[in-house]
Amino acid sequence: QVQLVESGGGLVQAGGSLRLSCVASGSIFRINDMGWYRQAPGKQRELVATVTRSGSPKYANSVTGRFTISRDNTKNTVYLQMNSLKPEDTAVYYCAADHQQWVHTTTFWGQGTQVTVPS
């Protein structure tokens, strides 16, 4: 099993910044893609950004140019630097990791961290 623990959420004024972190621990063989997703009240969970093991990122259109995803494979950690935050960024942010053990890949999820940007 792999556990993911997010940190760094909070309340920030519009235009401000936050940095989320997610650390993976447990019986880790190999972690491939890692990513951040978010779910606002009354809405479905949506992709924010993902990063491959080699560091190639992908972003949702709504965050491109404002958010930066990165990872440290030596620490099994993924980060999300969020700048120029907007009220519509308010959501619970979840970390996800694709864990590969031999030929099997399982996606693990964190518990989530709340980000609130008041309007």
Secondary structure as UniProt FT lines:
FT   STRAND          2..7
FT   STRAND          10..11
FT   TURN            14..15
FT   STRAND          18..26
FT   STRAND          30..39
FT   TURN            41..42
FT   STRAND          46..51
FT   TURN            53..54
FT   STRAND          57..59
FT   TURN            61..66
FT   STRAND          67..72
FT   TURN            73..76
FT   STRAND          77..82
FT   HELIX           87..89
FT   STRAND          91..101
FT   TURN            102..103
FT   STRAND          104..109
FT   STRAND          113..116
//
